């Protein structure tokens, strides 16, 4: 079952699934509907784990780490690993849909409260790119490793070589090949990168982002997810943001960095997400129906924002007060 179907069909014990009036849903003509998910007093720390899409198991794992006094960095790594190991999810880790040549290639990055960053791109045969990204950050003089070199680094660091192409994803690829044209396929249905942000009990912020990228992409294609400032950005003084959707558009606007900088200038996380989406909208007026982009953001106080071009983008958020999955606001009222 796809994550977005799960949102509509599953009720979760102990999780308040937002619905009806509580759902954040507005269009661009209705900007006054500002969702405020979390507020706090000045200097009060509001621990939180929040992720793109409806991924309660992943966010629950991150939240467990935070509740037990762990760091936001451990929380996002552990949370992302849950989805990377989930064979049912066809957009992250094992089970990810392959490129058009049938190879599953993974991108991931992680960023900590000190502003350190690590990433892997075009990684094959390794189930947990988020953990390899963390090793790049902590154990090498580099920040970004690619392809065979990244795989060799992972293997020498103790990661196992594994087949990531499940039978279900192989079948989907074989079906796609029957009619596919050799050009990038633009379709929001095959995007659900997991971006996760967390604030721990010390008030420190970290983020992680992991994906198998655009399904049936051209061999060698890399999206926004592993690129600092695009798929993810963390500034421990200000907040953090992460992206999902058509990576090419996020890359061209350096979306996550933009959101953090807008928050630095005084925007709320919600206002900053909306402005970043509007940058993309302004450049793509004629082709908005072709792709989805969505952002989530948190600020230092634990307030959150989420905004997408189209409807159907969900967010999973855990705080001590509330555990919820909700639909974000979106730019287009007709989607
Ligand atoms: N946002 C994931 C990608 O475009 O690869």
Boltz pocket constraint, residues with backbone or C-beta under 6 A from the ligand:
constraints:
  - pocket:
      binder: B
      contacts: [[A, 193], [A, 211], [A, 212], [A, 213], [A, 214], [A, 222], [A, 223], [A, 224], [A, 225], [A, 243], [A, 244], [A, 245], [A, 246], [A, 247], [A, 248]]
      max_distance: 6.0
